[in-house]
Amino acid sequence: MFDSIMKFFSQVDDVMYYPVLIIILAAAGLFFTFRSRFVQLRLFGESCRLIMEKTDDSQKVSSFQALMVSTASRVGTGNIVGVSTAICLGGPGACFWMWLMCIIGASSAFMESTLAQIYKRKDKNGGCYGGPAYYIEQALRKPFISILFCVFLIATYAFGFNLLCSYNLQSTFEIYSFYDKTWSPIIIGLILAAAVGYCLLGGGKRIIRLTEKVVPIMGILYVLVSLIVIAFNITNVPSMFGLIFRDAFNFKAILGGLGGSCLVYGIKRGLYSNEAGVGSAPNASASADVSHPVKQGLVQTISVYIDTMLLCTATAFMCLSSGVEYGEKVSGAPYVQNAVSTVLDKFGPIFITIAMVLFAFTTLLGNLYYVDNALIYLNKKRQPSKNFMTVFYICCVAVIFVGALIPMDFAWTMADITMGGMTIINIPCCLLLSGTVIKALRDYEAQKRLGRNPVFRAKDIGLDESRLDFWK
């Protein structure tokens, strides 16, 4: 019975990514890139500067805090296990396709986050919130599509991603002698579920404070260890690059089995890791207090680069330069742990386990921050009752526990499908609204040329102020 279910979902997953999502992501990303005149590269320096811009009100969410919430969800187990899986199952060429989709996808991240800022809503305390559901409803006047998007978001972040995150974490313990295939997943799942359940009592503000402190630290430590491993295997780096590019452009092999090729795995795992165009980060972007929507759009492109060009690349280079064997048998955490062990010996697997615990924990919390926004939208823009949220969080905690017990293929397939559903809804909507973003970008650049700190007014780009809570 389970095999039949798994086969069905695998077929859905295959069709969703090839040809549907490959075409949508590539076409939309290129369209956004050319229409914005390569905004994700052209204004990279400005994006870096804006990260540290402070808000006038210390009680409001800054660009940096919003960036950290979105990065907490992006930066996670996918940066370690996702990259390993892509290389082991698709081949080293998956790295190249990850990089390409990252650069193209950063333009999609700019579009969706700028839209979230333009159409954000005001809460009773004067703060702001929003996301794809709100810009779809306000700008396109399609509430049904907004509802459908929220359903997929909840399915992705409360179910698909949390199943996978939990599985990925427990899989890092398989390398240890004390690991028991029957009892260890149960114990690990219980501990992780209990820890997340406890933190959920703190609410959204607590998530922001926690991620702001933990995400930069864990990211920097992981990159430093990766650089140490690469430095010790520096003589292998030239051949590593040759391997990546030969495999990436081996079109005979790619076309011979496209569904399992480095191209498809690179796109799948790259999208899972950086979430550019998925519609998740705009929920955090909308909460930032900025003087112009384009500011937060630019800041969010940095989050995509941090995730893929820095953390995913660190994992890929560390593994491939080490020279350890890759393949289906070591797919996931074992491949990364074996690579680190070449330099750090027994401490290597322990470090990866610690990193995975931190990545998984912040990812799970960041995921549920997004889910809260979707639930508020479905509840007619009101916070659901305390009793409902308690029951819902119990269900989320149960999903985290179950995730530690399921097979790897099922965990990845469910995460791919739910995330794909979000993307298929969000990207076409961003395409339809891209004209608004381009007008806002031109307005921002025009003010910068005059030496001003850009301030946005909706009427300056022809928007109806009566339909907006901000920018009047």
C-alpha positions as CSV (number, residue, x, y, z in Angstrom):
1,M,0.0,0.0,0.0
2,F,2.7,2.5,1.0
3,D,4.8,1.6,-2.1
4,S,1.8,2.4,-4.3
5,I,1.3,5.8,-2.6
6,M,5.0,6.5,-2.8
7,K,5.0,5.7,-6.6
8,F,2.0,8.0,-7.2
9,F,3.6,11.0,-5.4
10,S,6.9,10.3,-7.2
11,Q,5.2,10.5,-10.5
12,V,3.5,13.8,-9.5
13,D,6.8,15.2,-8.3
14,D,8.6,14.2,-11.6
15,V,5.9,15.9,-13.8
16,M,5.7,19.0,-11.6
17,Y,9.5,19.7,-11.9
18,Y,10.0,18.5,-15.5
19,P,8.7,20.1,-17.5
20,V,6.4,22.5,-15.6
21,L,8.6,24.1,-12.9
22,I,11.8,24.1,-14.9
23,I,10.1,26.1,-17.7
24,I,8.3,28.5,-15.2
25,L,11.3,29.2,-13.0
26,A,13.7,29.7,-15.9
27,A,11.4,31.8,-18.0
28,A,10.2,34.0,-15.2
29,G,13.6,34.4,-13.7
30,L,15.1,35.5,-17.1
31,F,12.1,37.8,-17.7
32,F,12.5,39.5,-14.3
33,T,16.3,39.7,-14.8
34,F,16.1,41.4,-18.2
35,R,13.1,43.7,-17.3
36,S,14.9,44.9,-14.2
37,R,18.2,45.3,-16.0
38,F,19.9,42.7,-13.8
39,V,18.9,44.4,-10.6
40,Q,20.1,41.4,-8.5
41,L,23.7,42.1,-9.8
42,R,23.6,45.7,-10.7
43,L,22.5,46.9,-7.3
44,F,24.4,44.3,-5.2
45,G,26.4,46.9,-3.4
46,E,23.3,48.9,-2.5
47,S,21.6,45.7,-1.3
48,C,24.6,45.1,1.1
49,R,24.4,48.7,2.4
50,L,20.7,48.5,3.1
51,I,21.0,45.5,5.3
52,M,22.3,47.6,8.2
53,E,19.8,50.5,7.7
54,K,18.0,51.0,11.0
55,T,14.3,51.7,11.5
56,D,13.2,55.0,13.1
57,D,11.1,53.0,15.7
58,S,13.0,50.4,17.7
59,Q,9.7,48.6,18.4
60,K,9.3,47.9,14.7
61,V,10.9,45.2,12.6
62,S,14.1,46.3,10.8
63,S,15.3,45.2,7.4
64,F,18.0,43.1,9.1
65,Q,15.5,41.4,11.4
66,A,13.1,40.6,8.5
67,L,16.1,39.3,6.5
68,M,17.1,37.0,9.4
69,V,13.6,35.5,9.7
70,S,13.6,34.7,6.0
71,T,17.2,33.5,6.1
72,A,16.3,31.3,9.1
73,S,13.8,29.5,6.9
74,R,16.1,29.4,3.8
75,V,19.2,28.4,5.7
76,G,18.6,25.0,7.1
77,T,19.2,21.3,6.6
78,G,18.9,21.8,2.8
79,N,22.3,23.6,2.8
80,I,23.9,20.4,4.1
81,V,21.7,17.4,3.3
82,G,20.0,18.9,0.2
83,V,23.4,19.7,-1.5
84,S,24.7,16.2,-0.6
85,T,21.6,14.5,-2.0
86,A,21.8,16.5,-5.2
87,I,25.5,15.5,-5.8
88,C,25.0,11.9,-4.8
89,L,21.9,11.3,-6.8
90,G,22.2,13.8,-9.7
91,G,26.0,14.3,-9.9
92,P,28.5,17.1,-9.3
93,G,27.1,19.1,-12.1
94,A,24.1,19.9,-9.9
95,C,26.2,22.6,-8.3
96,F,26.4,24.6,-11.5
97,W,22.7,24.5,-12.0
98,M,22.2,25.6,-8.4
99,W,24.4,28.6,-9.0
100,L,22.6,29.5,-12.2
101,M,19.2,29.2,-10.6
102,C,20.4,31.2,-7.7
103,I,21.5,34.2,-9.8
104,I,18.3,34.1,-11.9
105,G,16.1,33.3,-8.9
106,A,17.4,36.4,-7.0
107,S,15.4,38.5,-9.4
108,S,12.3,36.6,-8.5
109,A,13.1,37.2,-4.8
110,F,13.4,40.9,-5.5
111,M,10.0,41.0,-7.3
112,E,8.0,39.1,-4.6
113,S,9.5,40.9,-1.7
114,T,9.0,44.3,-3.2
115,L,5.3,43.4,-3.9
116,A,4.9,42.2,-0.3
117,Q,6.1,45.6,0.9
118,I,3.9,47.6,-1.5
119,Y,0.7,45.7,-0.5
120,K,1.5,45.1,3.2
121,R,-1.2,45.6,5.8
122,K,-1.3,47.5,9.1
123,D,-1.9,45.7,12.3
124,K,-3.6,47.2,15.4
125,N,-0.3,48.1,17.0
126,G,0.9,50.1,13.9
127,G,3.2,47.3,12.7
128,C,2.9,45.6,9.3
129,Y,2.3,42.2,7.8
130,G,1.6,40.7,4.4
131,G,2.8,38.3,1.7
132,P,1.7,36.8,-1.6
133,A,-1.9,36.2,-0.3
134,Y,-2.3,39.9,0.2
135,Y,-0.8,41.2,-3.0
136,I,-2.7,38.6,-5.0
137,E,-6.0,39.7,-3.3
138,Q,-5.2,43.5,-3.4
139,A,-3.6,43.8,-6.8
140,L,-5.2,41.0,-8.8
141,R,-8.4,40.9,-6.9
142,K,-8.4,37.1,-6.9
143,P,-9.2,36.0,-3.2
144,F,-9.7,32.4,-4.2
145,I,-6.1,32.2,-5.5
146,S,-4.9,33.8,-2.3
147,I,-6.8,31.2,-0.3
148,L,-5.3,28.4,-2.4
149,F,-1.8,29.8,-1.9
150,C,-2.3,29.9,1.8
151,V,-3.4,26.3,1.8
152,F,-0.2,25.3,-0.1
153,L,1.9,27.4,2.2
154,I,0.5,25.6,5.3
155,A,0.9,22.3,3.6
156,T,4.6,23.2,2.8
157,Y,5.8,24.8,6.0
158,A,3.7,22.9,8.6
159,F,3.8,19.5,6.8
160,G,6.2,19.0,3.9
161,F,9.3,21.0,5.1
162,N,8.9,20.0,8.7
163,L,8.7,16.3,7.8
164,L,11.9,16.6,5.8
165,C,13.7,18.8,8.3
166,S,13.0,16.3,11.1
167,Y,14.1,13.4,8.9
168,N,17.3,15.2,7.8
169,L,18.3,15.9,11.5
170,Q,17.8,12.3,12.7
171,S,19.7,11.0,9.7
172,T,22.9,12.7,10.9
173,F,23.0,10.3,13.9
174,E,23.1,7.2,11.7
175,I,26.9,7.3,11.5
176,Y,27.3,6.8,15.3
177,S,27.7,3.4,16.9
178,F,24.9,4.0,19.4
179,Y,22.4,4.6,16.6
180,D,19.6,2.0,16.6
181,K,17.4,1.9,13.5
182,T,14.3,1.2,15.6
183,W,14.6,3.3,18.7
184,S,17.0,6.2,17.7
185,P,14.6,7.9,15.3
186,I,11.8,7.7,17.9
187,I,14.0,9.3,20.6
188,I,15.4,12.0,18.4
189,G,11.9,12.8,17.0
190,L,10.5,13.1,20.5
191,I,13.3,15.4,21.7
192,L,13.1,17.6,18.7
193,A,9.3,17.8,18.8
194,A,9.3,18.7,22.5
195,A,11.9,21.4,22.0
196,V,10.0,23.1,19.2
197,G,6.7,22.7,21.0
198,Y,8.1,24.6,24.0
199,C,9.5,27.4,21.9
200,L,6.2,27.9,20.1
201,L,4.7,29.3,23.3
202,G,6.8,32.4,22.8
203,G,5.1,33.6,19.6
204,G,6.4,35.5,16.5
205,K,8.5,38.1,18.3
206,R,10.4,35.5,20.1
207,I,11.2,33.8,16.8
208,I,12.6,37.1,15.5
209,R,14.8,37.6,18.5
210,L,16.1,34.0,18.4
211,T,16.9,33.9,14.7
212,E,18.6,37.3,14.7
213,K,21.2,35.9,17.1
214,V,21.5,32.3,16.0
215,V,21.5,32.4,12.2
216,P,24.6,34.5,11.6
217,I,26.7,32.6,14.2
218,M,25.8,29.1,12.9
219,G,26.3,30.2,9.3
220,I,29.7,31.7,9.9
221,L,30.9,28.7,11.9
222,Y,29.8,26.3,9.2
223,V,31.5,28.3,6.4
224,L,34.8,28.5,8.5
225,V,34.9,24.7,8.9
226,S,34.1,24.2,5.2
227,L,37.0,26.5,4.4
228,I,39.4,24.6,6.6
229,V,38.4,21.3,4.9
230,I,38.8,22.9,1.5
231,A,42.2,24.4,2.5
232,F,43.5,21.0,3.5
233,N,42.4,19.5,0.2
234,I,43.4,22.5,-1.9
235,T,45.3,20.4,-4.5
236,N,42.0,18.7,-5.4
237,V,40.2,22.0,-6.2
238,P,41.2,22.4,-9.9
239,S,40.0,18.8,-10.6
240,M,36.8,19.5,-8.6
241,F,35.9,22.4,-10.8
242,G,36.6,20.3,-13.9
243,L,34.3,17.6,-12.5
244,I,31.5,20.1,-11.8
245,F,31.5,21.7,-15.3
246,R,32.1,18.4,-17.2
247,D,29.1,16.9,-15.5
248,A,26.9,20.0,-15.8
249,F,27.4,20.1,-19.6
250,N,27.2,16.4,-20.2
251,F,23.9,16.8,-22.1
252,K,24.0,13.2,-23.4
253,A,23.7,11.9,-19.9
254,I,21.3,14.7,-18.9
255,L,18.9,14.0,-21.7
256,G,19.2,10.3,-21.3
257,G,17.6,10.5,-17.8
258,L,16.4,14.1,-17.3
259,G,14.2,13.4,-14.3
260,G,17.2,12.2,-12.3
261,S,19.9,14.4,-13.9
262,C,22.1,16.9,-12.3
263,L,20.1,19.7,-14.0
264,V,16.8,18.7,-12.3
265,Y,18.4,17.9,-9.0
266,G,20.2,21.2,-9.1
267,I,17.0,23.1,-9.7
268,K,15.0,21.0,-7.1
269,R,17.5,21.3,-4.3
270,G,18.4,24.9,-5.2
271,L,14.8,25.9,-5.0
272,Y,14.3,24.0,-1.8
273,S,17.3,25.7,-0.3
274,N,16.9,29.3,-1.3
275,E,13.1,29.4,-1.9
276,A,13.5,32.2,-4.5
277,G,10.0,32.7,-6.1
278,V,8.3,30.2,-3.8
279,G,6.4,32.9,-1.9
280,S,7.7,32.3,1.6
281,A,10.2,35.1,2.2
282,P,7.7,37.9,1.3
283,N,5.8,37.0,4.5
284,A,8.8,38.1,6.5
285,S,9.7,41.0,4.1
286,A,6.3,42.6,4.6
287,S,7.0,43.0,8.3
288,A,10.0,45.3,7.8
289,D,9.7,49.0,8.4
290,V,11.4,50.7,5.5
291,S,10.9,54.0,3.6
292,H,10.6,52.4,0.2
293,P,9.5,48.9,-0.8
294,V,12.4,48.4,-3.1
295,K,14.8,48.5,-0.1
296,Q,13.4,45.3,1.2
297,G,13.3,43.7,-2.2
298,L,17.0,44.4,-2.6
299,V,17.8,43.1,0.9
300,Q,16.0,39.8,0.1
301,T,18.3,39.2,-2.9
302,I,21.2,39.0,-0.3
303,S,19.3,36.2,1.5
304,V,19.3,34.1,-1.7
305,Y,23.0,34.6,-2.2
306,I,23.8,33.8,1.4
307,D,21.9,30.6,1.1
308,T,23.1,29.3,-2.2
309,M,26.4,31.0,-3.2
310,L,27.8,30.9,0.3
311,L,26.4,28.0,2.3
312,C,25.4,25.5,-0.4
313,T,28.6,26.2,-2.2
314,A,30.6,25.7,1.0
315,T,29.0,22.2,1.4
316,A,29.6,21.3,-2.2
317,F,33.2,22.4,-2.3
318,M,33.9,20.7,1.1
319,C,32.5,17.4,-0.1
320,L,33.9,17.4,-3.7
321,S,37.4,18.6,-2.7
322,S,37.7,15.9,0.0
323,G,37.8,13.2,-2.6
324,V,35.5,10.9,-0.6
325,E,33.2,8.6,-2.6
326,Y,29.7,9.9,-3.4
327,G,26.7,7.9,-4.5
328,E,23.3,6.7,-3.5
329,K,24.6,4.8,-0.5
330,V,26.0,7.9,1.3
331,S,23.3,10.3,0.0
332,G,22.4,12.9,2.6
333,A,24.3,13.5,5.9
334,P,26.8,10.6,5.7
335,Y,28.5,12.1,2.6
336,V,29.0,15.4,4.3
337,Q,30.2,13.7,7.5
338,N,32.6,11.6,5.6
339,A,34.1,14.6,3.9
340,V,34.6,16.6,7.1
341,S,36.2,13.5,8.7
342,T,39.1,13.7,6.2
343,V,40.4,16.7,8.1
344,L,38.6,16.8,11.5
345,D,38.6,13.0,12.0
346,K,36.1,12.0,14.7
347,F,35.1,15.6,15.5
348,G,33.9,16.0,11.9
349,P,30.6,14.1,12.2
350,I,30.0,15.6,15.6
351,F,30.3,19.1,14.2
352,I,27.9,18.3,11.3
353,T,25.4,17.0,13.8
354,I,25.7,20.1,15.9
355,A,25.2,22.3,12.8
356,M,22.3,20.2,11.7
357,V,20.6,20.6,15.1
358,L,21.0,24.4,14.9
359,F,19.9,24.6,11.3
360,A,16.9,22.3,11.9
361,F,15.8,24.1,15.0
362,T,15.8,27.6,13.5
363,T,14.3,26.3,10.2
364,L,11.3,24.7,12.1
365,L,10.7,27.9,14.0
366,G,11.0,30.1,10.9
367,N,8.6,27.8,9.0
368,L,5.9,28.1,11.6
369,Y,6.3,31.9,11.6
370,Y,5.1,31.8,8.0
371,V,2.3,29.4,8.8
372,D,1.0,31.9,11.4
373,N,0.6,34.6,8.7
374,A,-1.3,32.2,6.4
375,L,-3.7,31.1,9.2
376,I,-4.4,34.8,10.0
377,Y,-5.3,35.4,6.4
378,L,-7.6,32.4,6.2
379,N,-9.3,33.5,9.4
380,K,-10.5,36.7,7.8
381,K,-7.3,38.7,8.8
382,R,-7.8,37.9,12.4
383,Q,-5.6,36.0,14.8
384,P,-7.1,32.5,15.3
385,S,-8.3,31.7,18.8
386,K,-5.8,30.5,21.4
387,N,-7.5,27.1,21.6
388,F,-7.2,26.6,17.8
389,M,-3.6,27.6,17.8
390,T,-2.8,25.2,20.6
391,V,-4.4,22.3,18.7
392,F,-2.7,23.4,15.5
393,Y,0.7,23.5,17.2
394,I,0.2,20.1,18.7
395,C,-0.4,18.8,15.1
396,C,2.7,20.5,13.9
397,V,4.7,19.0,16.7
398,A,3.3,15.6,15.8
399,V,4.4,16.1,12.2
400,I,7.9,16.8,13.4
401,F,7.9,13.6,15.4
402,V,6.6,11.5,12.4
403,G,9.2,13.1,10.1
404,A,12.0,11.4,12.1
405,L,10.5,8.0,11.3
406,I,9.7,8.1,7.6
407,P,11.9,7.0,4.6
408,M,14.1,9.6,2.9
409,D,12.4,9.4,-0.5
410,F,9.0,10.1,0.9
411,A,10.3,13.1,3.0
412,W,11.9,14.7,-0.1
413,T,9.0,14.0,-2.4
414,M,6.4,15.5,-0.1
415,A,8.5,18.6,0.4
416,D,9.1,19.0,-3.3
417,I,5.4,18.7,-4.2
418,T,4.0,21.2,-1.6
419,M,6.8,23.7,-2.4
420,G,6.1,23.3,-6.1
421,G,2.5,24.1,-5.6
422,M,3.3,27.4,-3.9
423,T,5.7,28.3,-6.7
424,I,3.3,27.5,-9.5
425,I,0.8,29.9,-7.9
426,N,3.2,32.7,-6.9
427,I,5.4,33.1,-9.9
428,P,2.6,33.7,-12.5
429,C,1.1,36.3,-10.1
430,C,4.5,38.1,-9.8
431,L,4.7,38.1,-13.6
432,L,1.3,39.8,-13.8
433,L,2.4,42.4,-11.3
434,S,6.0,42.9,-12.4
435,G,5.1,46.2,-14.0
436,T,4.3,47.7,-10.6
437,V,7.7,46.6,-9.2
438,I,9.6,48.0,-12.2
439,K,7.9,51.4,-11.7
440,A,8.8,51.3,-8.0
441,L,12.4,50.4,-8.9
442,R,12.6,53.3,-11.4
443,D,11.2,55.6,-8.7
444,Y,13.8,54.4,-6.2
445,E,16.7,54.9,-8.6
446,A,15.5,58.3,-9.7
447,Q,15.5,59.5,-6.1
448,K,19.0,58.0,-5.5
449,R,20.3,59.9,-8.5
450,L,19.1,63.1,-6.8
451,G,21.0,62.2,-3.7
452,R,17.9,61.5,-1.6
453,N,17.0,58.7,0.8
454,P,14.2,57.2,-1.3
455,V,10.7,57.6,0.2
456,F,7.8,55.9,-1.6
457,R,4.4,57.3,-2.3
458,A,1.9,55.1,-4.1
459,K,0.5,57.8,-6.3
460,D,3.9,58.5,-7.8
461,I,3.7,55.3,-9.7
462,G,0.0,55.4,-10.4
463,L,-1.3,53.2,-7.7
464,D,-4.7,53.6,-6.1
465,E,-3.9,54.8,-2.5
466,S,-7.4,53.8,-1.3
467,R,-6.5,50.1,-1.7
468,L,-3.3,50.4,0.4
469,D,-2.7,50.6,4.1
470,F,0.7,52.3,3.7
471,W,2.5,54.6,1.2
472,K,-0.1,57.3,1.2
